[in-house]
Amino acid sequence: MIAARHEILANTIRRHWGVESNNWQLDVTFGEDRIQVKNGTQAQIMGKLRCLAMNLLRWSKTGEHNFQASIEKFMDAPSR
């Protein structure tokens, strides 16, 4: 019973840090915090497009484990 609670807590913490990691990558890679838009809907759409771009780069078969290396490899061969 106690082990199950510890596992639930550990999984919750992992999911939280996964979200934080995504936010950090969006800010560092795409400069998301510096982008200013006037319309709230436009901000939401652009945020979704940046997330899509990040996931497409992650899912691409670059063979890299490092996200920045994946981006650089994609930039070298955009036909991917």
Backbone as CSV, one residue per row, in Angstrom:
resi,resn,N_x,N_y,N_z,CA_x,CA_y,CA_z,C_x,C_y,C_z
1,MET,0.821,-1.189,0.000,0.000,0.000,0.000,0.871,1.262,0.000
2,ILE,1.856,1.301,0.880,2.741,2.470,0.960,3.601,2.553,-0.296
3,ALA,4.049,1.417,-0.812,4.875,1.411,-2.026,4.093,1.970,-3.207
4,ALA,2.802,1.659,-3.271,1.960,2.174,-4.355,1.857,3.693,-4.262
5,ARG,1.719,4.233,-3.067,1.645,5.691,-2.895,2.949,6.359,-3.300
6,HIS,4.070,5.719,-2.943,5.374,6.271,-3.324,5.525,6.279,-4.843
7,GLU,5.062,5.239,-5.496,5.154,5.164,-6.957,4.277,6.235,-7.613
8,ILE,3.086,6.450,-7.073,2.197,7.500,-7.604,2.857,8.864,-7.439
9,LEU,3.425,9.115,-6.279,4.107,10.389,-6.032,5.293,10.562,-6.980
10,ALA,6.087,9.522,-7.156,7.243,9.594,-8.055,6.805,9.867,-9.496
11,ASN,5.734,9.214,-9.950,5.241,9.441,-11.310,4.717,10.866,-11.476
12,THR,4.056,11.384,-10.465,3.550,12.755,-10.513,4.706,13.753,-10.621
13,ILE,5.741,13.526,-9.847,6.913,14.408,-9.888,7.585,14.327,-11.252
14,ARG,7.740,13.129,-11.815,8.342,12.970,-13.150,7.545,13.718,-14.217
15,ARG,6.215,13.605,-14.170,5.372,14.309,-15.151,5.530,15.822,-15.010
16,HIS,5.584,16.301,-13.770,5.751,17.736,-13.541,7.063,18.223,-14.151
17,TRP,8.158,17.505,-13.902,9.447,17.942,-14.433,9.523,17.767,-15.935
18,GLY,8.737,16.844,-16.496,8.655,16.731,-17.952,8.051,17.984,-18.557
19,VAL,7.011,18.510,-17.918,6.383,19.756,-18.378,7.357,20.919,-18.225
20,GLU,8.039,20.993,-17.094,9.012,22.060,-16.874,10.140,21.993,-17.893
21,SER,10.581,20.792,-18.231,11.629,20.615,-19.229,11.165,21.129,-20.591
22,ASN,9.921,20.810,-20.965,9.375,21.310,-22.230,9.334,22.832,-22.238
23,ASN,8.885,23.429,-21.141,8.822,24.887,-21.062,10.206,25.502,-21.192
24,TRP,11.181,24.902,-20.547,12.551,25.412,-20.619,13.068,25.313,-22.045
25,GLN,12.829,24.171,-22.712,13.296,24.015,-24.092,12.623,25.003,-25.030
26,LEU,11.334,25.250,-24.845,10.644,26.234,-25.680,11.238,27.623,-25.479
27,ASP,11.559,27.955,-24.246,12.111,29.278,-23.976,13.523,29.406,-24.534
28,VAL,14.358,28.420,-24.308,15.746,28.492,-24.748,15.852,28.357,-26.263
29,THR,15.162,27.388,-26.838,15.298,27.104,-28.262,14.571,28.122,-29.133
30,PHE,13.351,28.438,-28.774,12.526,29.311,-29.604,12.376,30.719,-29.032
31,GLY,13.000,30.999,-27.888,12.917,32.324,-27.281,11.492,32.737,-26.956
32,GLU,10.706,31.777,-26.473,9.275,31.999,-26.275,8.967,33.149,-25.317
33,ASP,9.767,33.346,-24.300,9.478,34.411,-23.327,9.700,35.804,-23.910
34,ARG,10.513,35.922,-24.967,10.788,37.224,-25.565,9.768,37.612,-26.631
35,ILE,8.928,36.674,-27.062,7.973,36.935,-28.130,6.773,37.686,-27.560
36,GLN,6.421,38.769,-28.234,5.275,39.571,-27.792,4.218,39.571,-28.892
37,VAL,3.013,39.219,-28.533,1.886,39.278,-29.462,0.779,40.095,-28.805
38,LYS,-0.030,40.730,-29.621,-1.071,41.607,-29.091,-2.382,40.878,-28.873
39,ASN,-2.626,39.813,-29.604,-3.897,39.104,-29.550,-3.711,37.801,-28.780
40,GLY,-4.554,37.523,-27.794,-4.445,36.302,-26.986,-4.576,35.037,-27.805
41,THR,-5.475,35.068,-28.802,-5.652,33.888,-29.655,-4.394,33.619,-30.467
42,GLN,-3.777,34.685,-30.964,-2.555,34.541,-31.744,-1.449,33.932,-30.873
43,ALA,-1.357,34.347,-29.631,-0.349,33.806,-28.720,-0.558,32.310,-28.512
44,GLN,-1.813,31.893,-28.343,-2.107,30.472,-28.156,-1.748,29.668,-29.397
45,ILE,-2.109,30.189,-30.562,-1.818,29.479,-31.814,-0.315,29.355,-32.017
46,MET,0.415,30.449,-31.812,1.867,30.400,-31.993,2.520,29.462,-30.980
47,GLY,2.011,29.434,-29.761,2.535,28.504,-28.759,2.331,27.058,-29.176
48,LYS,1.155,26.753,-29.709,0.870,25.390,-30.186,1.773,25.033,-31.360
49,LEU,2.000,25.987,-32.269,2.873,25.720,-33.418,4.314,25.475,-32.975
50,ARG,4.786,26.222,-31.969,6.140,25.982,-31.457,6.238,24.599,-30.805
51,CYS,5.195,24.203,-30.064,5.176,22.862,-29.451,5.172,21.788,-30.538
52,LEU,4.394,22.001,-31.585,4.359,21.053,-32.702,5.736,20.941,-33.347
53,ALA,6.371,22.079,-33.589,7.707,22.067,-34.188,8.693,21.309,-33.312
54,MET,8.617,21.544,-31.999,9.522,20.859,-31.078,9.281,19.355,-31.109
55,ASN,8.018,18.937,-31.101,7.714,17.506,-31.137,8.107,16.876,-32.467
56,LEU,7.915,17.579,-33.571,8.335,17.040,-34.864,9.844,16.827,-34.901
57,LEU,10.584,17.757,-34.322,12.035,17.580,-34.256,12.407,16.402,-33.364
58,ARG,11.684,16.223,-32.277,11.957,15.081,-31.393,11.655,13.760,-32.082
59,TRP,10.564,13.728,-32.848,10.138,12.487,-33.489,10.918,12.192,-34.762
60,SER,11.625,13.183,-35.293,12.389,12.942,-36.521,13.493,11.935,-36.226
61,LYS,13.842,11.211,-37.206,14.831,10.147,-37.040,16.244,10.669,-37.284
62,THR,16.685,11.612,-36.450,18.026,12.163,-36.617,19.080,11.286,-35.957
63,GLY,18.662,10.426,-35.044,19.620,9.574,-34.340,20.301,10.288,-33.182
64,GLU,19.900,11.503,-32.901,20.506,12.284,-31.817,19.663,12.160,-30.554
65,HIS,20.326,12.148,-29.409,19.613,12.123,-28.128,19.508,13.530,-27.548
66,ASN,20.330,14.421,-28.033,20.366,15.799,-27.572,19.455,16.636,-28.472
67,PHE,18.537,17.413,-27.878,17.568,18.186,-28.653,18.269,19.220,-29.530
68,GLN,19.260,19.913,-29.002,19.977,20.925,-29.784,20.708,20.275,-30.956
69,ALA,21.302,19.109,-30.739,21.983,18.400,-31.826,20.982,17.984,-32.899
70,SER,19.777,17.617,-32.489,18.718,17.278,-33.446,18.382,18.471,-34.323
71,ILE,18.262,19.632,-33.714,17.951,20.851,-34.468,19.067,21.148,-35.463
72,GLU,20.306,21.061,-35.014,21.434,21.350,-35.904,21.511,20.356,-37.044
73,LYS,21.246,19.099,-36.767,21.281,18.091,-37.823,20.149,18.343,-38.820
74,PHE,18.981,18.741,-38.335,17.856,19.047,-39.216,18.180,20.260,-40.083
75,MET,18.823,21.264,-39.501,19.179,22.462,-40.269,20.178,22.126,-41.364
76,ASP,21.030,21.138,-41.134,22.018,20.733,-42.142,21.360,19.967,-43.292
77,ALA,20.207,19.327,-43.036,19.512,18.535,-44.055,18.006,18.769,-43.952
78,PRO,17.503,19.929,-44.393,16.078,20.244,-44.236,15.158,19.323,-45.019
79,SER,15.677,18.535,-45.939,14.822,17.619,-46.698,14.265,16.511,-45.818
80,ARG,14.799,16.349,-44.615,14.271,15.357,-43.696,12.850,15.678,-43.366
